[in-house]
Amino acid sequence: MSEEILDLTEKLLHYNELFLKNYREGRETGVTHDFHSVIKPFADEVKEMNDKWNKAMKIWLSTANTQYLHLKQIDTTSAHIDQLSVQSFFPDTSKSRFLNTHRAIEFILSEVEKEVKK
């Protein structure tokens, strides 16, 4: 279970970096991608990984003794990941809100890595 969580967490951290890359490229170029050929397939791919992570984390948290991770944080982080997977393609998204959400995702995923490796 721990190996699966670590693997999924690393993949989500990678996606989180892709969100930032997509967002910055969109702001610099002003290009908006086609929803059905680019955005939706990417968001679906991220959602599949995110759902697996969320389910695995809930199972793991029910038995793990963690001081800093709670179910609500997992649900919130999952929701943020789903949001950014789409919002990252739209340069009109609020920069401060996007960056704050990106940092929050990164923080929780990093905490998950630390806790699972204990």
ChimeraX attribute file (.defattr): number of C-alpha atoms within 10 A of each C-alpha:
attribute: neighborCount
match mode: 1-to-1
recipient: residues
	/A:1	11
	/A:2	14
	/A:3	10
	/A:4	13
	/A:5	20
	/A:6	18
	/A:7	14
	/A:8	21
	/A:9	23
	/A:10	16
	/A:11	16
	/A:12	22
	/A:13	20
	/A:14	12
	/A:15	20
	/A:16	23
	/A:17	14
	/A:18	15
	/A:19	22
	/A:20	18
	/A:21	14
	/A:22	19
	/A:23	25
	/A:24	17
	/A:25	17
	/A:26	18
	/A:27	18
	/A:28	10
	/A:29	9
	/A:30	14
	/A:31	12
	/A:32	15
	/A:33	12
	/A:34	10
	/A:35	13
	/A:36	9
	/A:37	9
	/A:38	12
	/A:39	18
	/A:40	14
	/A:41	12
	/A:42	15
	/A:43	18
	/A:44	14
	/A:45	12
	/A:46	20
	/A:47	19
	/A:48	11
	/A:49	15
	/A:50	22
	/A:51	15
	/A:52	13
	/A:53	22
	/A:54	20
	/A:55	13
	/A:56	16
	/A:57	25
	/A:58	16
	/A:59	12
	/A:60	15
	/A:61	15
	/A:62	11
	/A:63	8
	/A:64	13
	/A:65	10
	/A:66	13
	/A:67	7
	/A:68	10
	/A:69	16
	/A:70	13
	/A:71	13
	/A:72	10
	/A:73	14
	/A:74	21
	/A:75	15
	/A:76	14
	/A:77	22
	/A:78	18
	/A:79	16
	/A:80	16
	/A:81	26
	/A:82	18
	/A:83	15
	/A:84	25
	/A:85	24
	/A:86	19
	/A:87	19
	/A:88	24
	/A:89	26
	/A:90	20
	/A:91	19
	/A:92	13
	/A:93	14
	/A:94	10
	/A:95	13
	/A:96	9
	/A:97	10
	/A:98	19
	/A:99	15
	/A:100	11
	/A:101	18
	/A:102	21
	/A:103	13
	/A:104	17
	/A:105	24
	/A:106	20
	/A:107	14
	/A:108	19
	/A:109	21
	/A:110	14
	/A:111	14
	/A:112	20
	/A:113	17
	/A:114	11
	/A:115	16
	/A:116	17
	/A:117	10
	/A:118	6
